Structure formats: C-alpha cells, structure tokens
Amino acid sequence: MNALVASDVTKMLGGREVLRSIDARFAPGHVSVILGPNGAGKSTLMGLLTGLHTPDRGAITLDSQDILALSPRERARRIGYLPQSAALHWDLDVRDLVALGRIARRGRFARETDADCEAIARALAETDTQGFAQRRAGSLSGGERARVLLARVLAGEPDWILADEPLESLDPAHQIEVLALFRAIAARGTGVVLVLHDLTLAHSMADEILMLKDGRVVAHGPRDIMESPGLLQSVYGLAFDVIERAGAPSVIVPSGLGAAAGSGIK
C-alpha cells in the first residue's frame, strides 16, 4: 500500500482560494495530524483527500492513481471518512448502523457473511460501544454517537482512515482511548489522517504534522516541529510555551498558562 499524496492542489470555494499549491505526502502505517487555526483549509483538504471534492488544480493520488479515477465504491473500500459533526440520518439500532460500514465490501442487499459479523463486532469492541449495540441511535449522547460513527468507519476495514475532529464531544477518557485506537490501527499498516485542535494531544500521538495557515502549508514534518514556539506563533498568532517532561511528550499551552500548567505536571 503506497502513500496518499496531494500534488500542487488548489481549491476555490465561493470565488475564494481556500487552498493554494498544497503538496503533502501521507504515509501508510503512520498517524498524520493536520493542524491550523479556524479557516486554514483543514476540512477542505480532508474533503479533497477523500475524493468528495475536486481540486481546481493539481491532483490527489492513492497508490499513484488519481482517486477521482476510482469508482465511488472502490474509494469507499479504500478510504474511510469520518467528517466533522457527522449526522445520523436513520434512527437504526446501533449494531445495524455500524453494519452500514460494510456496504462497500458486500453490496447493499447482500447477506452478512461471517467476515462481516466479525468486523462489526470488532469495531463495536474497539470503540467501547458494544454495551449499547441494541439501543436506537437516536437515544445516544453526543459522545456515544461520535464513537458509533467511528465504529461504522472501522467496520469497513479501509486502507486509510481520515477523521475530521474525531475527539469532538468525547470526554477526556474516551479521547485518550480513541487516540490510542488510532495508534493501534496505524500499527496494523492502515494510514490515519486526523484533523485535531489540541496541540498537546497532537504532539503526543502523531508521527507527522501538517500545519496549514490561510490555505497554505506552513510546515510538514515529524511531530518535533511543534516544539518550536516561533512556528506555533506564526501559525496561530499567539505565543506558546512548550513544557518538556522527562520520558513523555511535551505539553503545549498558550503563554501565560504555562506556569500554571507546569506547576502540576511531572
């Protein structure tokens, strides 16, 4: 399985250039995190990487093939996408909702196979949602719904998982569990691309970071690039403190909070 690559990608929306000349390579088996302030173009880039949107210039390729040349079903088999604030369109039982993630592999009207059932059960277990598999999706809390929608993506066993702010609505414990799950998925060889806002969490779990500002790539490299307060200030327009911890990832907080945060961190 080869890389997911954006080559000289530009995208216009509403007559405005939202992304300009984006070059980025995402490696399979890695967790790549896209960072940047609101309006930087993060969600637009995710839509292009999944093939939901068409670039005005440049191309997105997977295994050196333009993803727009793939059929919608093949794209769905290869790339699982969890959009920001994904909605539930049907009030199904949770297990049936997760099973929809298998459609690209078995067809809409085919019977479930043993492989389908195993994948669905594994996705429920990995997202800690098996305890309410028989509940109606409409009864779920925001955090429960977010985990169920992630389970639906995982059930499809895609080569790539792209998730736009997957920690939204999750409590801290489930945030950590979901990030650990993404790391485990990447360790199996799946490519993982995430949009996050929490700099400390991004630094703690990413293999590589792509930073956007005003629709352009500001930096792209290993997570250590985040340890430059000057880079972070240029991206966010705000000074940051990077608090180092022995044997653990650094904590990254806005300046002024650093002293308070550091006083309780070992």
GIJO-V397000 format. One record per residue. PSI is psi in whole degrees, -180 to 180 (999 if undefined). OMEGA is omega in whole degrees, 0 to 359 (* if undefined). BURIAL is b if it has 16 or more other C-alpha atoms within 10 Angstrom, else e. Layout:
PSI/OMEGA/BURIAL + PSI/OMEGA/BURIAL
This chain:
126/183/e + -175/190/e + 160/169/b + 121/193/b + 133/169/b + 125/183/b + 111/175/b + 47/186/b + 128/174/b + 140/180/b + 130/176/b + 138/175/e + 125/180/e + 34/180/e + 6/181/e + 140/178/e + 104/184/e + -36/176/b + 141/180/b + 122/170/b + 51/181/b + 124/172/b + 121/181/b + 142/178/b + 124/180/e + 128/188/b + 140/174/b + 148/180/b + 4/179/b + 155/168/b + 114/179/b + 132/182/b + 130/176/b + 125/182/b + 161/175/b + 161/180/b + 169/176/e + 137/180/e + 6/182/e + -19/181/b + 13/185/b + -52/182/b + -35/177/b + -42/178/b + -40/178/b + -41/178/b + -35/177/b + -40/181/b + -27/179/b + -10/183/b + 8/178/b + -26/178/e + 157/181/e + 128/178/b + 149/175/b + -24/174/e + 149/179/e + -170/185/b + 154/169/b + 125/181/b + 148/175/b + 124/187/b + 39/178/e + 13/179/e + 135/178/e + 125/184/e + -21/178/b + -14/176/b + -13/177/e + 148/175/e + 155/178/e + -38/180/e + -42/180/e + -40/176/e + -42/180/b + -33/176/b + -36/186/b + -36/188/b + 116/174/b + 130/187/b + 128/174/b + 99/183/b + 165/178/b + 134/177/e + 47/180/e + 140/184/e + 156/172/e + 120/184/e + -15/180/e + 136/179/e + 70/181/e + 168/165/e + 146/183/b + -42/181/b + -40/179/b + -35/178/b + -44/178/b + -36/180/b + -23/178/b + -23/177/b + -14/180/b + -5/188/b + -41/182/b + -21/181/b + -29/185/b + -7/184/e + 157/188/e + -34/188/e + 4/180/e + 152/177/e + 151/177/e + 136/175/e + 174/175/e + -38/179/e + -39/177/e + -49/182/b + -41/179/e + -42/180/e + -39/179/b + -46/180/b + -39/180/b + -41/180/b + -40/177/b + -43/181/b + -43/184/e + -28/181/b + 7/178/b + 43/180/b + 2/183/b + -23/181/b + -19/177/e + 34/181/b + -26/182/b + -1/178/e + 158/175/e + 140/183/b + -31/181/b + -13/181/e + -2/187/e + 149/170/e + 172/180/e + -42/179/e + -40/178/e + -43/180/b + -42/180/b + -41/180/b + -36/178/b + -42/179/b + -35/174/b + -40/178/b + -39/178/b + -41/177/b + -45/182/b + -33/182/b + -27/180/b + -9/179/b + 54/181/b + 164/175/b + -28/182/b + 142/173/b + 123/177/b + 126/184/b + 126/182/b + 107/182/b + 59/183/b + -10/181/b + -6/180/b + 133/178/e + -6/181/b + 142/174/b + 164/185/e + -40/181/e + -44/180/e + -27/173/b + -48/180/b + -42/180/e + -43/181/e + -41/178/b + -39/176/b + -36/177/e + -43/178/e + -39/178/b + -42/180/b + -39/178/e + -43/178/b + -36/180/b + -22/177/e + -3/178/e + -5/179/e + 140/173/b + 135/181/b + 126/176/b + 124/184/b + 145/164/b + 123/178/b + 161/173/b + -25/182/b + 111/185/e + -39/180/b + -45/179/b + -41/178/b + -46/182/b + -30/184/b + -25/189/e + -9/183/b + 147/167/b + -36/180/b + 155/185/b + 136/170/b + 120/180/b + 129/179/b + 148/170/b + 129/179/b + 39/175/b + 12/181/b + 155/175/b + 122/177/b + -37/180/e + 149/178/b + 115/182/b + -168/179/e + 161/187/e + -20/180/b + -18/178/e + -21/180/b + -12/183/b + 5/176/b + 103/179/e + -31/179/b + -40/178/e + -46/181/b + -40/180/b + -37/180/e + -29/181/e + -46/188/b + -9/182/e + 29/185/e + 140/178/e + 142/181/b + 152/169/b + 136/175/b + 110/184/b + 112/182/b + 144/177/e + 134/181/e + 123/176/e + 14/181/e + 157/178/e + 152/179/b + 154/172/b + 133/183/b + 115/184/b + 155/175/b + 142/178/e + 142/185/e + -31/173/e + -16/186/e + -44/181/b + -42/180/e + -41/180/e + -42/184/e + -27/183/b + -24/180/e + 9/184/e + 132/179/e + 999/*/e
